Amino acid sequence: MGEFTFQGQGTLQRIDTFVSKAGKTILTLICETQGQYPQLVPIKVFGRLAEQASAWKPGSVLSVSGRLGGRDWQGKVYGDIVANTVEVVSEGTKDGGGPDDGEPPHNTDEVPF
């Protein structure tokens, strides 16, 4: 029997850092999906993949694939979304500044002919 896997894209909002009791650093990418009802999705990153985190900037669109898992603790099951690969689809900056930053085009009061 295989494992549950996922693949998707989202805009990185922030990276949360957590240090486990064993002293291992766990990064959680908080990505926002697009669409009519955007969702914030927490994706955990471990090991060597976590060492690439400096390349991931808030506002960047990331393509992430990985596995879905979970664990049972005191009778409750908690889900885990763990990345196997993370690729930067497009660079972004949190402060905008790109050509599509919501600003209207200049000279909009001129007639187009």
N, CA, C and O of each residue as an XYZ file, in Angstrom:
452
protein
N       0.856     -1.181      0.000
C       0.000      0.000      0.000
C       0.897      1.239      0.000
O       1.872      1.299      0.749
N       0.572      2.220     -0.834
C       1.371      3.443     -0.964
C       1.046      4.453      0.110
O       0.290      4.194      1.046
N       1.638      5.593     -0.057
C       1.377      6.666      0.897
C       0.562      7.752      0.223
O       0.483      7.803     -1.005
N      -0.043      8.619      1.016
C      -0.781      9.751      0.495
C       0.215     10.842      0.116
O       1.073     11.211      0.917
N       0.099     11.351     -1.097
C       1.011     12.395     -1.547
C       0.223     13.612     -2.010
O      -0.989     13.537     -2.214
N       0.919     14.734     -2.174
C       0.273     15.949     -2.655
C       1.250     16.719     -3.527
O       2.462     16.515     -3.461
N       0.701     17.605     -4.343
C       1.491     18.556     -5.114
C       0.634     19.797     -5.282
O      -0.556     19.706     -5.583
N       1.247     20.962     -5.086
C       0.482     22.190     -5.239
C       1.371     23.409     -5.252
O       2.584     23.329     -5.057
N       0.726     24.553     -5.490
C       1.431     25.835     -5.498
C       0.737     26.788     -4.562
O      -0.480     26.739     -4.388
N       1.524     27.659     -3.960
C       0.974     28.684     -3.093
C       1.973     29.801     -2.907
O       3.157     29.659     -3.212
N       1.478     30.915     -2.401
C       2.331     32.064     -2.128
C       2.821     31.984     -0.693
O       2.021     31.888      0.238
N       4.132     32.022     -0.515
C       4.710     31.940      0.823
C       4.380     33.199      1.611
O       4.698     34.306      1.176
N       3.752     33.038      2.757
C       3.435     34.163      3.638
C       4.542     34.388      4.664
O       4.983     35.513      4.896
N       4.980     33.276      5.274
C       6.051     33.358      6.279
C       6.588     31.949      6.532
O       6.015     30.950      6.095
N       7.710     31.908      7.256
C       8.284     30.628      7.675
C       8.371     30.636      9.191
O       9.028     31.498      9.775
N       7.711     29.682      9.827
C       7.778     29.534     11.283
C       8.858     28.512     11.617
O       9.004     27.508     10.919
N       9.617     28.766     12.686
C      10.678     27.854     13.109
C      10.339     27.280     14.474
O       9.905     28.000     15.374
N      10.541     25.983     14.617
C      10.277     25.292     15.875
C      11.448     24.360     16.144
O      11.935     23.699     15.227
N      11.900     24.299     17.372
C      12.970     23.362     17.736
C      12.345     22.258     18.589
O      11.738     22.524     19.626
N      12.505     21.016     18.134
C      11.911     19.875     18.836
C      12.667     19.598     20.131
O      13.735     20.158     20.378
N      12.089     18.718     20.954
C      12.749     18.329     22.207
C      14.105     17.690     21.943
O      15.009     17.764     22.775
N      14.240     17.057     20.770
C      15.501     16.409     20.405
C      16.516     17.419     19.855
O      17.641     17.048     19.519
N      16.119     18.691     19.764
C      17.033     19.724     19.290
C      17.060     19.894     17.783
O      17.910     20.615     17.261
N      16.138     19.240     17.069
C      16.085     19.372     15.618
C      15.206     20.557     15.234
O      14.145     20.776     15.818
N      15.667     21.317     14.242
C      14.890     22.459     13.767
C      13.860     21.986     12.753
O      14.186     21.264     11.810
N      12.620     22.396     12.955
C      11.533     22.078     12.044
C      11.010     23.401     11.504
O      10.623     24.279     12.275
N      10.995     23.546     10.190
C      10.449     24.741      9.573
C       9.033     24.445      9.106
O       8.750     23.354      8.613
N       8.151     25.413      9.261
C       6.801     25.293      8.733
C       6.577     26.441      7.769
O       6.579     27.607      8.162
N       6.383     26.098      6.495
C       6.070     27.097      5.488
C       4.583     27.387      5.561
O       3.766     26.470      5.478
N       4.226     28.645      5.713
C       2.815     29.037      5.704
C       2.537     29.589      4.305
O       2.941     30.702      3.967
N       1.836     28.784      3.500
C       1.553     29.148      2.114
C       0.068     29.441      1.954
O      -0.778     28.796      2.574
N      -0.235     30.425      1.110
C      -1.629     30.777      0.830
C      -1.993     30.293     -0.567
O      -1.281     30.567     -1.533
N      -3.104     29.574     -0.668
C      -3.583     29.109     -1.961
C      -4.359     30.236     -2.638
O      -4.776     31.197     -1.992
N      -4.541     30.100     -3.939
C      -5.305     31.078     -4.705
C      -6.734     30.594     -4.854
O      -7.075     29.501     -4.404
N      -7.567     31.405     -5.484
C      -8.940     31.002     -5.743
C      -9.927     31.850     -4.969
O      -9.558     32.810     -4.293
N     -11.192     31.474     -5.084
C     -12.258     32.236     -4.453
C     -12.165     32.183     -2.925
O     -12.494     33.155     -2.245
N     -11.723     31.062     -2.399
C     -11.604     30.897     -0.952
C     -10.164     30.526     -0.597
O      -9.873     29.353     -0.361
N      -9.254     31.512     -0.557
C      -7.853     31.205     -0.242
C      -7.722     30.550      1.129
O      -8.449     30.876      2.067
N      -6.782     29.625      1.218
C      -6.514     28.908      2.460
C      -5.058     29.097      2.851
O      -4.192     29.232      1.986
N      -4.784     29.108      4.148
C      -3.409     29.079      4.630
C      -3.085     27.628      4.940
O      -3.800     26.971      5.696
N      -1.992     27.125      4.346
C      -1.622     25.728      4.488
C      -0.252     25.638      5.155
O       0.721     26.181      4.632
N      -0.160     24.953      6.314
C       1.145     24.775      6.966
C       1.847     23.532      6.432
O       1.312     22.426      6.513
N       3.051     23.717      5.885
C       3.802     22.601      5.309
C       5.133     22.488      6.038
O       5.916     23.437      6.056
N       5.393     21.327      6.640
C       6.632     21.130      7.396
C       7.790     20.773      6.471
O       7.623     20.071      5.474
N       8.975     21.280      6.833
C      10.190     21.014      6.056
C      11.269     20.562      7.035
O      11.511     21.212      8.052
N      11.920     19.431      6.716
C      12.948     18.860      7.588
C      14.274     18.720      6.858
O      14.337     18.836      5.634
N      15.332     18.470      7.620
C      16.615     18.015      7.103
C      17.256     18.901      6.066
O      17.263     20.126      6.184
N      17.802     18.249      5.031
C      18.544     18.972      3.994
C      17.670     19.956      3.246
O      18.142     21.015      2.832
N      16.405     19.623      3.068
C      15.500     20.536      2.369
C      15.375     21.848      3.140
O      15.280     22.916      2.535
N      15.373     21.776      4.460
C      15.252     22.977      5.299
C      16.453     23.906      5.127
O      16.347     25.111      5.360
N      17.596     23.347      4.719
C      18.792     24.163      4.522
C      18.642     25.120      3.338
O      19.413     26.072      3.215
N      17.662     24.879      2.468
C      17.425     25.740      1.311
C      16.501     26.909      1.631
O      16.208     27.720      0.753
N      16.043     27.008      2.866
C      15.018     27.984      3.232
C      15.412     29.431      2.944
O      14.539     30.272      2.726
N      16.703     29.735      2.939
C      17.121     31.117      2.687
C      16.734     31.571      1.281
O      16.679     32.773      1.018
N      16.466     30.636      0.377
C      16.065     30.982     -0.991
C      14.567     31.263     -1.095
O      14.096     31.737     -2.128
N      13.828     30.974     -0.042
C      12.376     31.135     -0.075
C      11.992     32.424      0.627
O      12.134     32.532      1.845
N      11.506     33.404     -0.124
C      11.163     34.716      0.414
C       9.646     34.887      0.467
O       8.938     34.407     -0.418
N       9.142     35.567      1.499
C       7.705     35.865      1.532
C       7.276     36.583      0.257
O       7.961     37.485     -0.224
N       6.141     36.172     -0.277
C       5.627     36.728     -1.511
C       5.972     35.877     -2.721
O       5.367     36.038     -3.781
N       6.951     34.961     -2.579
C       7.314     34.068     -3.683
C       6.252     32.988     -3.851
O       5.629     32.553     -2.882
N       6.059     32.563     -5.096
C       5.177     31.433     -5.359
C       6.033     30.178     -5.353
O       7.021     30.081     -6.081
N       5.640     29.214     -4.519
C       6.377     27.967     -4.385
C       5.560     26.810     -4.924
O       4.343     26.758     -4.745
N       6.240     25.879     -5.586
C       5.636     24.623     -5.996
C       6.161     23.571     -5.024
O       7.369     23.363     -4.916
N       5.251     22.913     -4.324
C       5.643     21.984     -3.269
C       5.015     20.625     -3.529
O       3.836     20.527     -3.869
N       5.815     19.579     -3.365
C       5.259     18.229     -3.385
C       5.731     17.526     -2.124
O       6.771     17.861     -1.558
N       4.949     16.548     -1.698
C       5.319     15.864     -0.468
C       4.336     14.783     -0.108
O       3.652     14.216     -0.961
N       4.284     14.513      1.178
C       3.428     13.425      1.654
C       2.525     13.922      2.784
O       2.850     14.852      3.522
N       1.406     13.271      2.877
C       0.456     13.549      3.954
C       0.592     12.440      4.984
O       0.691     11.263      4.639
N       0.594     12.827      6.236
C       0.711     11.837      7.295
C      -0.068     12.294      8.510
O      -0.834     13.256      8.456
N       0.139     11.592      9.593
C      -0.541     11.952     10.821
C      -0.056     11.078     11.958
O       0.640     10.083     11.756
N      -0.437     11.472     13.145
C      -0.046     10.688     14.315
C      -1.177     10.729     15.335
O      -1.937     11.692     15.427
N      -1.252      9.664     16.080
C      -2.273      9.518     17.111
C      -1.655      9.891     18.449
O      -0.624      9.340     18.833
N      -2.270     10.811     19.149
C      -1.772     11.206     20.463
C      -2.952     11.351     21.394
O      -3.815     12.205     21.189
N      -2.991     10.524     22.411
C      -4.050     10.504     23.418
C      -5.438     10.426     22.791
O      -6.368     11.127     23.191
N      -5.546      9.544     21.789
C      -6.850      9.287     21.183
C      -7.262     10.269     20.105
O      -8.338     10.115     19.527
N      -6.451     11.270     19.813
C      -6.760     12.218     18.743
C      -5.707     12.071     17.648
O      -4.534     11.828     17.929
N      -6.139     12.222     16.405
C      -5.217     12.113     15.279
C      -4.915     13.514     14.759
O      -5.823     14.298     14.482
N      -3.631     13.812     14.633
C      -3.171     15.116     14.154
C      -2.519     14.934     12.792
O      -1.659     14.071     12.620
N      -2.929     15.745     11.830
C      -2.407     15.639     10.469
C      -1.059     16.309     10.311
O      -0.732     17.262     11.019
N      -0.281     15.794      9.368
C       1.010     16.364      9.015
C       1.074     16.514      7.502
O       0.684     15.608      6.766
N       1.561     17.649      7.044
C       1.833     17.878      5.630
C       3.340     18.120      5.566
O       3.827     19.124      6.087
N       4.082     17.210      4.934
C       5.545     17.267      4.937
C       6.053     17.383      3.502
O       5.690     16.579      2.643
N       6.891     18.384      3.249
C       7.428     18.609      1.907
C       8.562     17.640      1.600
O       9.405     17.360      2.453
N       8.570     17.130      0.359
C       9.707     16.370     -0.163
C      10.537     17.259     -1.085
O      11.764     17.164     -1.104
N       9.861     18.130     -1.855
C      10.548     19.075     -2.739
C       9.872     20.438     -2.645
O       8.659     20.534     -2.456
N      10.681     21.492     -2.781
C      10.169     22.864     -2.826
C      10.914     23.575     -3.946
O      12.145     23.599     -3.961
N      10.168     24.153     -4.883
C      10.775     24.906     -5.975
C      10.160     26.290     -6.036
O       8.953     26.448     -5.849
N      10.992     27.299     -6.297
C      10.501     28.666     -6.447
C      10.002     28.823     -7.878
O      10.773     28.695     -8.829
N       8.701     29.102     -8.027
C       8.101     29.307     -9.341
C       8.327     30.752     -9.782
O       8.703     31.005    -10.926
N       8.095     31.698     -8.869
C       8.365     33.106     -9.166
C       8.776     33.808     -7.888
O       8.216     33.577     -6.816
N       9.772     34.673     -8.032
C      10.264     35.440     -6.888
C       9.221     36.478     -6.524
O       8.472     36.947     -7.381
N       9.178     36.827     -5.274
C       8.254     37.866     -4.848
C       8.864     38.652     -3.718
O       9.822     38.226     -3.073
N       8.282     39.810     -3.498
C       8.678     40.613     -2.342
C       7.414     40.953     -1.596
O       6.370     41.192     -2.203
N       7.503     40.975     -0.312
C       6.322     41.219      0.510
C       5.772     42.628      0.302
O       4.577     42.863      0.479
N       6.660     43.580     -0.080
C       6.204     44.963     -0.210
C       5.719     45.291     -1.615
O       5.477     46.458     -1.923
N       5.573     44.292     -2.464
C       5.086     44.565     -3.814
C       6.205     45.117     -4.669
O       7.324     44.604     -4.637
N       5.918     46.149     -5.426
C       6.930     46.785     -6.238
C       7.063     46.183     -7.619
O       7.776     46.736     -8.457
N       6.404     45.070     -7.884
C       6.459     44.470     -9.205
C       5.486     45.159    -10.138
O       4.768     46.069     -9.724
N       5.453     44.733    -11.404
C       4.547     45.369    -12.354
C       3.081     45.135    -12.016
O       2.225     45.917    -12.429
N       2.775     44.084    -11.280
C       1.390     43.789    -10.938
C       1.164     43.996     -9.451
O       0.734     43.081     -8.749
N       1.454     45.205     -8.966
C       1.341     45.450     -7.533
C       0.062     46.189     -7.164
O      -0.021     46.793     -6.094
N      -0.933     46.143     -8.044
C      -2.213     46.753     -7.722
C      -2.307     48.219     -8.104
O      -3.369     48.822     -7.947
N      -1.238     48.805     -8.597
C      -1.258     50.205     -8.996
C      -1.945     50.332    -10.348
O      -1.727     49.494    -11.223
N      -2.776     51.367    -10.543
C      -3.366     51.554    -11.872
C      -2.294     52.027    -12.844
O      -1.298     52.607    -12.411
N      -2.467     51.800    -14.144
C      -1.490     52.286    -15.109
C      -1.416     53.815    -15.071
O      -2.394     54.488    -14.744
N      -0.254     54.343    -15.407
C      -0.097     55.794    -15.416
C      -0.860     56.410    -16.582
O      -1.140     55.732    -17.571
N      -1.195     57.679    -16.469
C      -1.880     58.435    -17.533
C      -3.225     57.822    -17.899
O      -3.552     57.740    -19.084
N      -3.998     57.399    -16.940
C      -5.292     56.769    -17.228
C      -6.328     57.788    -17.667
O      -7.389     57.408    -18.162
N      -6.037     59.105    -17.494
C      -7.033     60.111    -17.887
C      -6.887     60.506    -19.351
O      -7.669     61.311    -19.855
N      -5.884     59.942    -20.043
C      -5.728     60.266    -21.454
C      -6.604     59.353    -22.305
O      -6.862     58.201    -21.957
N      -7.050     59.905    -23.429
C      -7.877     59.137    -24.349
C      -6.958     58.201    -25.160
O      -5.902     58.634    -25.621
N      -7.346     56.929    -25.339
C      -6.450     55.972    -25.986
C      -6.314     56.143    -27.495
O      -5.713     55.283    -28.138
N      -6.854     57.231    -28.102
C      -6.670     57.415    -29.557
C      -6.272     58.817    -29.920
O      -6.083     59.120    -31.098
